[in-house]
Amino acid sequence: MENKNPMKREDARKIEEFIKSLGADDLRYMNRLIIERLKLLHQQSSTTQMQRFNIGEKVRFTDPSGVVKTATILRLNKKTVSLVTTGGEQWNVPPGLLKHEE
């Protein structure tokens, strides 16, 4: 995910100094906040990517072994897209790995 407002060097230095001043409990709390924020950003990105596709649409993707597969969208899940390939295989693929079939 791209940061549209990059942090200024001075701000980063202040944050770094602040983090160095925290104790273990405060650091665990900050970590929890950061992880929640990262999950939210990832979910927003996934939702945006998911909106590019519709059920019944033809797409293509590359499987882990490097083979390009053509498939039809069966279902749009929360984090993945359920597909059935032309060969009858079923896959759940993150929307960021899919391309529209031309």
Secondary structure, DSSP 8 states (H G I E B T S, - for coil): ---SS---HHHHHHHHHHHHT--HHHHHHHHHHHHHHHHHHHHHHHHHHHTT--TT-EEEEE-TTS-EEEEEEEEE-SS-EEEEETTS-EEEE-GGG-EE--
